[in-house]
């Protein structure tokens, strides 16, 4: 997989940084080979989108509901309701939402980054403080695409630089318990051997 470096939603026209490069460009066939489920939500006149889950762990973080997937403005309205089923508090979640139809001009894969909690937990080397609010076992949280990312995506689609798509992949990239353990791409892990840079903006 890619080393985690921030990269843009559209390489040519936007300076907006959307994600880290730890989820490098890989084929849709590979993605579908590693997924746990395919769901269809909604019945739009043009046919429902297909959402594929990658590295989903129902015994850690369960998807309870997916909302507005087939809305005309789905990027602005899409919601994922997640339940902590792990038995431990979860302090950080990082999800990547991508499509095999989205590539920048230089071939870099384009992704949305959806997250909960502080990015300081991404390396599993940070202890919680009073500002960190965990998702307790049994609690749920709703995660959405950040507005600036959704706005940038819709601009690119309206100007013909990106296609709207019926094929989406939701990658469960990082889950941190705040005790220096967690999951990266479905694998349980402790502190990272190659820490991800954490810019001040996080």
VENKAVEN-V748097 format. One record per helix or strand of 3 or more residues. SS is the DSSP state (hx for helix, st for strand). FROM is the first residue (numbers start at 1). TO is the last residue. If there is no record, write none. Layout:
SS|FROM|TO ; SS|FROM|TO
This chain:
st|6|8 ; st|17|20 ; hx|28|33 ; st|35|40 ; st|50|54 ; st|61|67 ; hx|74|77 ; st|79|84 ; st|92|103 ; st|109|116 ; hx|119|123 ; st|140|144 ; hx|147|158 ; st|167|176 ; st|182|184 ; st|187|189
